[in-house]
Amino acid sequence: MPTVADEALHWFDRHARDLPWRAPGVTGWGVLVSEVMLQQTPVRRVLPAWREWLARWPTPAALAAAPVADAIRAWGRLGYPRRAMRLHACAVAVTREHGGVVPADLDTLLALPGVGTYTARAVAAFAYGRRHPVVDTNVRRFVARCVGGAADGGPATTRADLAATEALLPAEPARAARVSAAFMELGAVVCTARGPDCPACPVRGRCAWAAAGRPLPTGPTRRPQAYAGTDRQVRGLLLAVLRESAGPVPRGRLDAVWSDPVQRDRALASLLADGLVTTPLPDTYALPQ
C-alpha cells in the first residue's frame, strides 16, 4: 500500500514548481542562498534576486572577497537585511574553514554563522540528499493536519514536529530528501493556511484533519505582520538612501525620509546596533565595509 511519502512524491514529480535552486547541479552554496532568501520572503520576490546573486557571486569565495556593503546593496528590498550580513559571514567562514565548499554534515552546517536548525537541515537534504526532517511552517502545517488532525502546526517547530515528520520519511536518504521537498511544496501550494485545496491533495484519503471535518484552529489565529508605518518600513527607507549612495551620507538626507523624529531615530539606532549602518564621521552614515 502506498505511504504518505509515496503519494506526496508522486504528486511532486508531476506538479512541483520549476524553481532554479531545485535544478540538477545546483551547489550547496546555491541552495544555502535560496534558503536564506526564502525566510519570510515569497518565492516570486526571491527568484530574480537569487539569479542576480548567483550570477555575481557564484561561490562563497566570490562573496567573501567583496565588502559586506556590496551584499547589503545587492539584497535590495527583500527585507530583513541582516540576512545579507549573515550570508556574507557564512561565505567568509566557508572559504576559510571548508575550502570554499558548503559542508554537507549537519553539525558542521550548524556551526556556520547565522545558520539555524531549519537552514542546516534544508541544505543537507536539498543540496546533498541527506535524510533529515526539514520542517518549516508549511511542512509543520501539512504534517499536523495529515497525521495529527490539527488545523495548524503551531507557531514554532518543536522536537515533536521533527519526530512526526521524520517518521514519514523513507529510509533511503536521497528519496527522503525529495519527500521533504514534496511535503514543503504541498504545504506551500495545496495545504495552505487560509484556503487549502483538499480535492487536489494527493493524501486527502488519509488526512486526519479532513476526516475530522476540517475543524477550525482552537487557539488565536495568527495575523500577517503589518508593514506600513512600522519601524521596519523606516529602516528600509533609511537603508535605501545608504544603498544608493557611493559614500557616506549626511544626517540631513536621512532625516528627510521620515517625518517622525522619534521613530526615525529609533529605527536608525536599531540599524546601528545591528551593524547594518556605521558612522565613519560625526553625523554621517554609511554601510559597513
C-alpha positions as CSV (number, residue, x, y, z in Angstrom):
1,M,0.0,0.0,0.0
2,P,1.4,3.5,-0.9
3,T,2.6,5.6,2.1
4,V,2.1,9.3,2.6
5,A,5.6,9.7,1.4
6,D,4.9,7.7,-1.8
7,E,1.8,9.7,-2.7
8,A,3.4,13.1,-1.9
9,L,6.4,12.2,-4.0
10,H,4.3,11.0,-6.9
11,W,2.4,14.3,-6.8
12,F,5.6,16.3,-6.5
13,D,7.2,14.6,-9.6
14,R,4.3,15.8,-11.7
15,H,3.3,19.2,-10.1
16,A,6.3,20.7,-8.4
17,R,7.1,24.3,-9.4
18,D,10.2,24.7,-11.7
19,L,12.4,26.6,-9.2
20,P,16.0,27.2,-10.2
21,W,17.5,26.1,-6.9
22,R,16.0,22.7,-7.4
23,A,17.7,22.2,-10.8
24,P,20.3,19.4,-11.1
25,G,23.8,20.6,-10.4
26,V,22.9,23.5,-8.1
27,T,25.6,23.6,-5.5
28,G,25.3,23.7,-1.7
29,W,26.0,27.4,-2.0
30,G,23.1,28.0,-4.4
31,V,20.8,26.1,-2.0
32,L,22.1,27.9,1.0
33,V,21.5,31.3,-0.7
34,S,17.9,30.3,-1.7
35,E,17.1,29.1,1.8
36,V,18.3,32.3,3.5
37,M,16.5,34.4,0.9
38,L,13.2,32.5,1.3
39,Q,13.0,33.1,5.0
40,Q,9.9,35.3,5.4
41,T,10.0,36.3,1.7
42,P,7.8,34.9,-1.1
43,V,9.2,32.9,-3.9
44,R,8.2,35.5,-6.6
45,R,10.4,38.1,-5.0
46,V,13.3,35.7,-4.4
47,L,13.6,34.4,-7.9
48,P,15.2,37.5,-9.6
49,A,17.3,38.2,-6.5
50,W,18.7,34.7,-6.3
51,R,19.6,34.7,-10.0
52,E,21.4,38.0,-9.7
53,W,23.2,37.0,-6.5
54,L,24.5,33.7,-8.0
55,A,25.5,35.4,-11.2
56,R,27.5,37.9,-9.3
57,W,28.8,35.6,-6.5
58,P,28.7,32.0,-7.8
59,T,30.8,30.7,-5.0
60,P,31.3,31.6,-1.3
61,A,34.8,32.8,-2.0
62,A,33.5,35.3,-4.5
63,L,31.2,36.8,-1.9
64,A,33.8,36.6,0.9
65,A,36.1,38.8,-1.3
66,A,33.5,41.5,-1.6
67,P,32.8,44.2,1.0
68,V,29.7,43.4,3.2
69,A,28.3,46.7,1.9
70,D,28.0,45.1,-1.6
71,A,26.0,42.3,-0.1
72,I,23.6,44.7,1.6
73,R,23.2,46.7,-1.6
74,A,22.5,43.5,-3.6
75,W,19.9,42.4,-1.1
76,G,17.8,45.3,-2.2
77,R,14.2,45.2,-0.9
78,L,14.0,41.5,0.0
79,G,13.5,42.6,3.6
80,Y,15.3,41.6,6.9
81,P,18.7,42.8,5.5
82,R,20.6,41.2,8.4
83,R,20.3,38.1,6.3
84,A,22.7,39.6,3.8
85,M,25.2,40.1,6.5
86,R,24.7,36.5,7.7
87,L,25.3,35.2,4.2
88,H,28.4,37.2,3.9
89,A,29.7,35.9,7.3
90,C,28.8,32.4,6.1
91,A,30.7,32.9,2.9
92,V,33.8,34.0,4.8
93,A,33.6,31.0,7.2
94,V,33.1,28.5,4.4
95,T,36.0,30.0,2.4
96,R,38.4,30.0,5.4
97,E,37.4,26.8,7.1
98,H,35.9,24.5,4.4
99,G,37.9,25.2,1.3
100,G,35.1,27.2,-0.3
101,V,32.6,24.4,-0.3
102,V,29.4,24.5,1.8
103,P,29.6,21.4,4.0
104,A,27.1,18.6,3.9
105,D,27.3,17.4,7.5
106,L,24.5,18.7,9.7
107,D,26.6,19.6,12.8
108,T,29.2,21.4,10.6
109,L,26.5,23.4,8.9
110,L,25.1,24.3,12.3
111,A,28.5,25.7,13.3
112,L,28.4,28.2,10.5
113,P,27.5,31.8,11.5
114,G,23.8,32.5,11.2
115,V,22.8,29.0,10.2
116,G,20.0,27.6,12.3
117,T,18.3,24.2,12.6
118,Y,16.0,24.6,9.7
119,T,18.5,26.1,7.3
120,A,21.1,23.4,8.1
121,R,18.7,20.6,7.6
122,A,17.4,22.1,4.3
123,V,20.9,22.4,2.9
124,A,21.9,18.9,4.0
125,A,18.7,17.5,2.4
126,F,18.2,19.5,-0.7
127,A,21.9,20.0,-1.7
128,Y,23.3,16.7,-0.6
129,G,20.5,14.2,-0.4
130,R,20.8,13.6,3.4
131,R,18.0,12.1,5.4
132,H,16.8,14.9,7.8
133,P,13.3,16.1,8.5
134,V,13.1,19.6,7.0
135,V,10.3,21.4,8.9
136,D,9.2,24.9,8.0
137,T,5.8,26.5,8.6
138,N,4.3,24.7,5.5
139,V,5.6,21.3,6.5
140,R,4.5,21.8,10.1
141,R,1.0,22.6,8.9
142,F,0.8,19.7,6.4
143,V,2.0,17.1,8.9
144,A,-0.2,18.5,11.7
145,R,-3.2,18.1,9.5
146,C,-2.4,14.9,7.8
147,V,-1.2,13.0,10.9
148,G,-2.4,14.9,13.9
149,G,-5.8,16.1,12.7
150,A,-5.0,19.6,13.8
151,A,-5.8,22.7,11.8
152,D,-2.4,24.3,12.3
153,G,1.1,23.3,13.2
154,G,1.7,25.9,15.9
155,P,4.0,29.0,15.9
156,A,7.4,27.2,16.1
157,T,9.0,23.9,15.3
158,T,9.3,21.5,18.2
159,R,11.0,18.2,18.7
160,A,7.6,16.6,18.3
161,D,7.3,18.2,14.9
162,L,10.7,16.9,13.8
163,A,9.9,13.4,15.0
164,A,6.5,13.3,13.4
165,T,8.0,14.4,10.0
166,E,10.9,12.1,10.3
167,A,8.6,9.2,10.9
168,L,7.0,9.8,7.5
169,L,10.3,9.8,5.6
170,P,11.5,6.7,3.7
171,A,14.8,5.1,4.8
172,E,16.7,5.8,1.6
173,P,18.4,9.2,2.1
174,A,18.0,10.7,-1.4
175,R,14.4,9.7,-1.6
176,A,13.8,11.0,1.9
177,A,15.3,14.4,0.8
178,R,12.9,14.6,-2.2
179,V,10.0,13.7,0.1
180,S,10.9,16.6,2.4
181,A,10.8,18.8,-0.7
182,A,7.4,17.3,-1.6
183,F,5.9,18.0,1.9
184,M,7.1,21.6,1.7
185,E,5.6,22.1,-1.8
186,L,2.3,20.6,-0.7
187,G,2.1,22.9,2.3
188,A,3.0,25.9,0.1
189,V,0.6,25.4,-2.8
190,V,-2.1,22.9,-1.7
191,C,-2.4,22.6,2.0
192,T,-2.2,26.3,2.6
193,A,-3.2,28.1,5.8
194,R,-6.2,30.0,4.6
195,G,-7.5,28.2,1.5
196,P,-6.4,24.6,1.4
197,D,-7.3,22.8,-1.9
198,C,-8.2,19.5,-0.4
199,P,-9.6,18.0,-3.7
200,A,-6.1,18.5,-5.2
201,C,-4.2,16.9,-2.3
202,P,-2.7,13.5,-3.0
203,V,-3.1,12.4,0.6
204,R,-6.6,13.6,1.2
205,G,-7.8,10.0,1.7
206,R,-5.6,9.5,4.7
207,C,-5.7,13.1,6.1
208,A,-6.8,13.1,9.8
209,W,-7.9,16.7,9.6
210,A,-10.1,16.1,6.6
211,A,-11.6,13.0,8.2
212,A,-12.4,15.1,11.3
213,G,-14.4,17.6,9.1
214,R,-11.6,20.2,8.9
215,P,-12.0,21.7,12.4
216,L,-11.0,25.3,12.9
217,P,-7.9,26.2,15.0
218,T,-8.5,26.1,18.7
219,G,-6.1,28.9,19.6
220,P,-5.7,32.5,18.4
221,T,-5.3,33.0,14.7
222,R,-2.0,34.5,13.6
223,R,-2.4,37.6,11.5
224,P,0.0,38.8,8.8
225,Q,2.5,41.3,10.1
226,A,1.8,44.9,9.3
227,Y,4.5,46.9,7.4
228,A,3.2,50.4,6.6
229,G,4.1,52.8,9.3
230,T,6.3,50.4,11.3
231,D,9.9,50.7,12.3
232,R,10.7,48.1,9.6
233,Q,9.4,50.4,6.9
234,V,11.5,53.3,8.3
235,R,14.6,51.1,8.5
236,G,14.0,50.1,4.9
237,L,13.7,53.8,3.8
238,L,16.9,54.7,5.6
239,L,18.8,51.8,4.2
240,A,17.6,52.6,0.7
241,V,19.3,56.0,0.9
242,L,22.6,54.4,2.0
243,R,22.4,51.7,-0.6
244,E,22.0,54.2,-3.4
245,S,25.0,56.4,-2.2
246,A,28.6,55.7,-3.2
247,G,29.9,57.2,0.0
248,P,28.9,58.4,3.5
249,V,25.5,60.3,3.8
250,P,25.0,63.3,6.0
251,R,22.4,63.1,8.7
252,G,20.1,65.6,6.9
253,R,19.5,63.2,4.0
254,L,18.3,60.6,6.4
255,D,16.1,63.0,8.3
256,A,14.3,63.8,5.1
257,V,12.9,60.2,4.6
258,W,10.5,60.2,7.6
259,S,8.8,63.0,9.4
260,D,8.5,61.5,12.9
261,P,11.9,62.2,14.5
262,V,11.4,59.8,17.4
263,Q,10.5,56.8,15.2
264,R,13.3,57.8,12.7
265,D,15.9,58.0,15.5
266,R,14.7,54.7,16.9
267,A,15.0,53.0,13.5
268,L,18.4,54.4,12.8
269,A,19.6,53.3,16.3
270,S,18.5,49.8,15.6
271,L,20.3,49.7,12.3
272,L,23.5,50.9,14.0
273,A,23.0,48.2,16.7
274,D,22.6,45.5,14.1
275,G,25.8,46.6,12.3
276,L,23.9,47.4,9.1
277,V,25.0,51.1,9.4
278,T,28.2,52.7,10.6
279,T,29.2,56.3,11.4
280,P,32.6,57.0,9.7
281,L,32.4,60.6,10.7
282,P,30.3,62.6,13.1
283,D,26.7,63.0,11.8
284,T,27.5,60.9,8.7
285,Y,26.3,57.4,8.0
286,A,27.3,54.6,5.6
287,L,27.0,50.9,5.0
288,P,29.7,48.7,6.7
289,Q,32.8,47.9,4.6
